[in-house]
Every structure is written in C-alpha cells, then in structure tokens.
Amino acid sequence: MTVLAAQRTTRRRFLRSLALAGVATAHAPLVLTASRTRVRRVVGSGAYQYEIEHDWPQLPDRFTWQTTHNVAIDGDGLLYVIHEGRAQLKDHPSIFVFDPDGKYVRSFGSQFQGGGHGLEVRREGSDEFLYIAAYQHLKTIAKLDLRGNVVWQKYAPMESGVYAPGEDTKRRRIWGRDRFLPTNFAFLDDGDFLLADGYGSYYIHRYDRDGNWKSCFGGPGEGKGRFQLPHGLWVDRRNGKPRLAVCDRVHHTVQYLTIDGQYQETLTGFGLPANLDTLGDLMVVPELVARVTLLDKNNQVVARLGSDVARISADKKHVIRQKKELWQDGRFIHPHDACFDRDGNIFVAEWVASGRVSRLRKVD
C-alpha cells in the first residue's frame, strides 16, 4: 500500500468511526460571565462541575501551535504539551512547558517535529523524566530529563518478531501492522513500562526503565485482548490491584487486562477513546468524538464534559477541525489527551489543526 493510500485508509476509518459514535449531545454549558475578552462556561453537574478555559497556555509570538497531541503534569505543577509539529519546521520545538498560571517556561524537542505524539512524566527515585513516543517517519521512543536532554532513544524492537525488516533503521512514513508507530505509555510498579504501538503493529510492548525490550502481547483482532488501534493505556490502581486499561479506539471501547496481558473485561459506550488518567477515584477518558468522560472507581459514568457529539459526528470532511471560527466556547472538537493536576483540574489537548489546550478548573 502506498503512503497516500494508507493515509486515505486511516482517514476513512476515522470518518466511519465518527458515524458509529453518534451519541446524543449534552445540554449546552452554563454561561457564568461574559466579557469582550473571555467567556467563562461551566460544564458538568453536581460534584463534577468545571469551568472551561480554552487556549489556556499562551505561546510566545515566535512559536505556533501545530496539532496538539498530549499533556502531562510534573511534581512542581508544570504542564508539558507535545504537538505533532511539521517535519519541514526542523528548528521549531515540539514540546512546551508552562507554569501553573499558563505562562511559557521553556521548550525543546525539535527532533520530534512531524511525529510528536505520546508524552508522560514519570518519577524515578528523586528525579522525574519525560517519556516520548513519536510516529509518522520518526518511529521512535525516548526518555528525556525535564530540560529536554536525552537519556536514551530507541527504535522498533526487532527482537519481538512482529516488524518488517529494517523497520528499526528506515525513517519512512509507511503504515501497516508490520510497522512501528508508537502512541502512548503506562508505568509499572517494578520500574518497567508498557508501550502501545497504536498506529503500527497493535501490540503492547513491555520494557525495562532503560528501554530494553522484554515481551509483548495483544496484536490486531476483534477484542478480548486483541485490538483495532490500541491508542492509549493506563495502569489503573483505583481498586487496589493494578490492572491495565487499554483504549481500543476503533472499537470505541476500553479493555481491561492483567499487567501480563490476560483479558478481563470491556467497557463500552465511548466515541474513539484516546487515552486515560486517574486521580483518586476518578478516571478521565478523552474521546476524539467531541467530549471528555469521567468514570468513578466502579467505572460508572459520572460526567460527560464539553460534549458536541452530534455536530462533530456530522462533520464528515473535518471542516470544523480546520476552522477555528467554527469552534464553540464550552465544547470540544477532538479531545486527544487529558490529565489531572493535584487539585483535580483537568487539562485537555485536542487534535485540531491549529492546536488547542484547555484547562477545566474544578468548581467547588
């Protein structure tokens, strides 16, 4: 299959998924105050109300957003944002750091331009590190310190036996089940980490903290431990024993497995779930079909935030994604990642052409 054909196939799959995920949209968000410069809107209800602040972090004029992908918070409350970027802008950073007030702190990661995707912060002893997954032509994972210095960088784990010859050395934008196109990470208590090859082989790989490959499980299939685009994953510790939750995106489900990959159960009712995060008893599920869902510790839905499902599902040509003037305050287009801060606020990165990161401030 040619690169162009692969891109068209991926886009057709996404459009079909939007149609399948057509769910009734929530009530319009409540307007608290309005001014010439900002509209404040509250979404949710009861104990789960949040004020949405779109475009919360501000870039210096010398930089531009380029399809935001993932967000993460470090121990000091700094927000890290990665965007896919554009391969031709080789000197432009792909990772930006903001303080708790949304002010720019620093940026780095130009080597991930054109393929920046997964980003997580992990504490190891007294230090914290960034784990980066990059797809498209880059096909790599990396561990950085919080200043952007590379600790290690790895490519396709050929010892797994699931990749085409040369996949660890050829920097070409080729899609397929024998390709390495990693998307997101999850971290284990013993120091190992798991990696979802969400756009490539559909396998979940296990590594040690130094990036040495150990094993894999999953692969393409119709559920129960097999996947159709395992885009995001998270080790869910809310009920004591850690379990692995995997966003099986094309199936619109979240699958639960043991840490070793044995299937347990499937949660349904999502619209292209993209990734996961937890805080206390809550799990947040950003859904590419225009909303963010909160689950309690029993995985019951307690809130659907910023929902615009009907309008976005009807947008078969992705016009809204491209035109910011069509975006509506208090509603999402394509949430791609979300994370909590320690105060229970939620940060959402959206898969939109000009990028958007929103803060959902918890309303007491």
Buried (B, 14 or more C-beta within 10 A) or exposed (E): EEEEEBEEEEEEBBBEBBEBBBBEBBEEBBEEEEEEEEBBBBBBEEEBBBBBBBBBBEBEEEEEBBBBBBBBBBEEEBBBBBBBBBEEBEEBBBBBBBEEEBEBEEBBBBBBBBBBBBBBBBEEEEEBBBBBBBBBBBBBBBBBEBEBEEBEBBBBBBEBEBBBEEBBEBEEBBBBBEBBBBBBBBBBEEEBBBBBBBBBBBBBBBBEBEBEBEBBBBBEEEEEBBBBBBBBBBBBEBEEEBBBBBBBBBBBBBBBBBBEBEBEEBBEBBBBBBBBBBBEEBBBBBBBBBBBBBBBEEBEEBBBBBBBBBBBBEBEEBEBBEEBEEBBBBBBBBBBBBBBBEEBBBBBBBBBBBBBBBBBBBEE
